[in-house]
């Protein structure tokens, strides 16, 4: 039995590109695994969203995201986090005034949808 050797020619650019692709794949896998959690603490959610715990607490206090009090901490369900990310996409939530404005806008938008749905249903009954 003879051993065969395979020679690879890899230049630096190809090697760097392969390493970066691998890093991105690993980072994506880690984020995906973490975001598959059913619940998050304030700290875990802040880490996932790349922000501070105080900001997550401010969002909760202003009503942008609903938390469940568990002892001295709050936890956030995966569904609530998804809902928050969907509802507030595109809004600046960097300070309390902006969060309150966004909460008000989302409230009006959702009530407008509800109102038009109710009108459609009522018009069908006539």
Beta strands, then each sheet from edge to edge (+ up, - down):
strand 1: 39-41
strand 2: 68-70
strand 3: 73-77
sheet 1: 1+ 3- 2+
end
